[in-house]
Amino acid sequence: MYQPEHFRVDDLKQMHALMRARPLVTLVSAGSAGLYATHLPTVLKDTGPYGLIECHLARANPHWKDLAEGNEALMIFQGPESYITPNWYPSKAEHGKVVPTWNYAVVHAYGRPEVREDKDWLRRHVTELTAQQETSEVKPWALTDAPESYIEVMLRGIVGFHFAVTRLEGKWKMSQNRVAQDCDGVVKGLSTRGTGEDLEVAKLISRQVKSSD
């Protein structure tokens, strides 16, 4: 990933926080089918120097056979993003040398996936994944809410993977390349527009400005 120094993030805690907050990833690999991508939920564990990711694919998805070859693969964790109009930059009125851009946060995780097909591992994995995603529900759903025979069928229909992360790349493009007054203008503009993830991006920019003071 292209990482200009002012956008580069190497802090493991910061990257892990995004990965846990945004567990739906794009998993990309190259194999006999060529480049292939699958979108799937993940569980991140604090194992190894960069973490261990657990996930599963539908057995009907041919991607799992390429992944089973053990070649390097990439997981893309997409954080908050927003379009930035140059109309928000006070410097536009000064010299006009401004263009549109996009602010975003993203983490790329690299590693070699390993297949896990044993029933006990799969059951533990989907139980943990479910608990992770149901934690904010008033009445969290659990595997035991469904008939055991149905769960058995569902488990036979998936293939599990654990993905020991060998390399992490973080990029927080949050207007760090703009002067302070332009950053303030972007925060105000995002806060006024307030659509999509604008407010979250505005908070990240404000935090970035404070940390650089």
N, C-alpha and C positions, 0 to 999 in steps of 0.2 A: 504494500500500500504506500502511496506517495505521502510522506510525512514531513512537511516543512517544519523546521525546528520550533516555531512559535505555536504550532498546532499539536505537536507530538506530546503524548502522555505515556509515561513509563511506570507510573504508580500502580502497583498491583491491586491495592485496595480499591482504588478508584475504578479500575477496569472491572474488577470482580463485582463491584456494586452495580455497574451498568448491566453486566451479564445476568445478575440475579433479578434485577428489576425488569429486564427485557429478555425473558428466557426463550422466546420463539425465534429460532435462528434460520438462516439459509445455509444449508450444508452443501458444499460444492466439492466435487472430485472429478478426476479424469481417469477413465478406464476403457474397457472394450466398447462401451456405448458412447465414448467421447466425453465431452464435458456434460455433467449431469448435476442438477440441483434439486434438493428436497427441502421443504419448509417443515420444521418440526419443533416441538417443545423440548426443553433440556432441564437437567438438574446439575448444578455445579457443586462440586465437593472440594474441600481444602486438602487435597492430596497431591503430593509432588510439588515441585518448585513453582508451577504456574496453575495448578488445579487439574481436576479430573472431571470430565463432562460425561454424563450418562444420558442416553436417549434410546429411542426405538423407531423403527420404520414398519410399515405394513409389509407383510411377507409378499403381498402381490406387487409391491413396488420393486421393479428390477434393479433399482439403485443399490439395494443392499448387497447384491452379488458383487458389484464393483468394489464397494466398501470392504467387503470381506477379503479382498486381495491384500489389504493392509498397506496400500500406498498412501502417501500423504494427502490429507484432505483439509479443507478450510471451512470453519464455521464463522459466519458473519452475524454479529450481534448489533442490530441497528438501534441506536438511541434516539432521543428527540431531535426533530429537524424542523426548520422553518425557512421560507423564502425571505430574502432581505432586499427590499427596494432601495435604490440609491437616494430616493426622495427623503429618506430618514437621516441622511448625513448632512450636518450643518456645513461641512466642507464643500458640498455641492454648490452652495451659493457663493463660495469663495473663489473656486477655480473650475468647477464643473468636471474635474477629472475623477469621476466615479462611475462604477458599473454595477449592475445587479449581481447578487451572489446567493449562496445558500449556506446557512449555518447548520451544523449537525455534529452529533457525537456517535462514534462507532468503534467497535472492537473486533479485530480479526484474531481468531484462535486457530493455530495450526497444530496438527498432530496426525497420528496413524490410528484409525478406528480398529477396534478388536470386537469380533462377534461374540455375543452372549445369548445362547439359546436355551439354557437350562431353565426349567419352569420356576424354580425357587427364586432365581435372580430376576426373572421377568416380573414375577409377582411383587417382589420387594421394590423393584424400580417403579412400576406403575402405582404402587401404593404411596411411595414417597413423592412422585410427581403429582399425584392427585392431591395429597395433603398440602403440598407447596402451593398449588393453584386454588385450593378451596379455603385457604386460611382466612380470607376476608369475608366469606359467606356467613350469613346469620346462622344457618344450619348446614355445616359442611357435609358434602356428599362423600361417602367412602365406598370402597369396593364391596364391603359387606352389605351395602344397601341393595345390591343386585343379586339375583340368584347365582349360587356357586357354579351351576352347570353353564350358565351364560358367560361368566368370567373365564371359565376353562376354555370355552370356544374362542373368546376374544384373545386370550393369551396365545393360543395356537396360531393366531393370525398375525402375530408380530415377531420381529427379530430385534433383539437388543444389541446395543453397542456401548462400550466405554471408550472414551477418547482422552488419552493422557495428553494434555496440552504441552507441546514442546516449545512453542513460541507464541507470544502475545504482542499485538500491535494496537495501540490506542491512539485515536485522533479526535480531539475536541476542537472543531473549527468554530470559534465563538467570538469572532471579530477582534482577535488579538492583534491583527495586523492594521487595525484602524486607530486613529488618535482618540484620546479620551472622550472628546465631545461627540465624535461619531458613534462611539460605543453607547454613550448616554442617549443619543438620538435613536439608535436601534432598540434599546430597551424600552424607550417611550413608545416607539412605533409598534413594537410587538405587543406591549401591554394594552395599547388602544385597539389594535386589530383583534387580538384575543381569540383567534380561531385555531383549530387543530392543537398543535403543541407550542403555540406562540408563548404562552405564559411560562412554560417550563424552560424554554430556550432563553427567555428574558432573565429568569433567575440564574441560569448558568452563566450568562454574560456578566451579570452584576457580581456574581461570586468571583469570576475571573478577574474583573477589574479591581475588586477589593484585594485579592491575593497578590496582585502586581504592584499595589501601592507601597 
